Amino acid sequence: MVAITAAYVTIRTNRQLAREKNALDFEQKYKENPKITEHMRLLGSTFKIKNSLEIKEMSSKKYEECSEEEKKFWEASAYVLNEWERAANAVNHDIYDEHLLYKAYGTSVLKLYMNLSEYIAARQKDSVRYYINFLMLVAKWQIRRGRENRCNEAIIRKITIEKNKLKLALDEMSNELELK
């Protein structure tokens, strides 16, 4: 019985280590991928100069109808989202460690979704299966971020209350010292 338990624990530990290694490998390859860097730079500059209505308009066009600038936006969006679709698929199949990816890319992925939600919706008119794993990952991470924010707000409230108590105690001590 002890041998079975030890084998089970070893297998679970090895699987977790493999997920973590795979996630770290993804993170390294993602950061070192020159196409990702180029496309993220293009998307970032597009998000700075275009409002959501303009992005929605660019996203709703057929690729053939797009200007050269809009085609570059399409290509960058597709490349980056496809990379995250693959990662989300790996997370859903327990190949990548979700916790590690969330810690490294949670904010980036949630912002990417926020900025490209119109593009994703337009692509899903062709097929609802497009970016489905990415959307499931985003939904999980939005829920997680919401929980974290609520937890952080509660901690901040407690710290503020304690700080105010300390301030009152210091004021009382200061007043007592002045009276003496």
N, C-alpha and C positions, 0 to 999 in steps of 0.2 A: 504494500500500500504506500509506503514511504517512497519507493522508487517511482511509482506512478505519479505521485504528487510532485516529486522533484522533476520528473520529465515534463509534466504539464507546465510547471512554473518556468522551466528552461525554454520550452517552446514559446510560451507567451512573451517572455522577455526577449527572445530572439526576434520574434515577429515585430515587437514594438521598436527594437533597435533598427530593424530593416526599414520600417516605415520612417523613422527619424532620419536615417541615412539617405533614403530616397528623397525626402523632403529637402534636406540640406543640399543634395545634388541638384535638385530642381532649382533651388534658390541660387546656387552658384551659377548654373547654366543660364538662368534668366538674367542675372545681373551682367554676365559676360557676353550675352548675345548682342552683337552690334545692331542687328535689325530691330530688336526690342527697344534698344536705346534710341535709335533713329525714329522709330514709330511713336514711342512715348513722347519724345521731344516735339514731334509734329502735332500729336494730339493735344499736348499741353498748350502749345501756342495757339492752336485752333480754339480751345476752350477759353482762352484769354480774350480773343478778339471776336468770337461769335457768341451770340446769345442763344438760349435754348430753342427759340423759334427758328433761327437760321440753321441750327444743327438738325432740328426736326425736318426742315425743308430739304437739306442736303441728304438726309437719311432716307427720305421717302421717294427720292428719284431712283429710276433704274440706272444701273451703272453706265450704260451706253449713253444716257442723257446727261451725264455729269460733265462739268468742266474739268480741266486738268487738276485744279486745286481740290475739287470735290472727289475726284478719283483717288488722289493721294490720301484724303481723309478716309475714304472707304477702305482702301488697302491697309492703311495703318490700323483702323478699327478692327478689321477682319483678322489681321495678323495677331494683334494683342489679345483679342477675345478668343481666338482659336487656341492660343497658348494657355489661357486661363480655363478654357473648356476642357483641355487635356488634363490640366492640373486638378480641376474639380472632379473629373471622371476618376482620376487616380485616388483622390480623397474619398469619393463615394465607394470605391472598391478596396479601401484600407491599404492602399499601396503607399500613399503619402500620409505623414502625420499632420492632421488638420491643425492641431494646436500650434505647432511650429510655424506653419504657413500663416496662420492667423496673426501670430505675434509679429511676424516679419512683414506681412502684406495686408493686414486687415483694413487699415485706413485707405491704402492705395486701391484695393479692390472695390471697396464700397464707393469711393469717389469715382472710379472708373465706371461702375454701374450707373451711378447718378448721372454722369455726363454722357453715357452712351445708351441709356435706356430707350431713347427714341430710335436710335439705330437698330438696337436689338428688336424692338417692336416691329420695325419696318421689315427686318429680315424674317421675322416669324410669320409674316403674312405669306411668305413663300412656303415655309414649313414650320409648324409649331415646335418641331424638335430642335431647331437651331438654338444653341446656347442653353439648353435645358439644364445641363449639369452646372454650368456657371450660375444660372439663376437660383438653383437649389442651394448652392454654396453661399451665394449672396444672402439669401433668405435666412440661412442659419447664422451667418455672421452679423446680420442686422439684429436678429433676436439677441445674440450674444452681446453685441455692443449696447443694446438697450438695457440689458441686465447690468452690465458693467457701469453704465452711466447712472442707473438708479442706485447701485451700490455705492458708487463714488459720491453721489449727492447725499446719501445717508451719512457717509463718513465725514463729508465736509460739514454737514449740519452738526454732527456730534463734536467735531473739532471746534467749530464756531461757538457752540454752547460752552464747552470747556474753557475756551479762550476768554469768553465773556465772564465766566465765573472767576477765573484767575484775575482778570482786570478788576472786577469788583472787590476781590479780596485784597489786591494790591492798593486799590484806592482807599479801602477801609484802613489798612495798615498805615498808609501815608497820612491819612487824617488823624489817626491815633498818635502818630509820631509828632505831628504838628501841634496837637493839643498838649503834649508833654513839654 
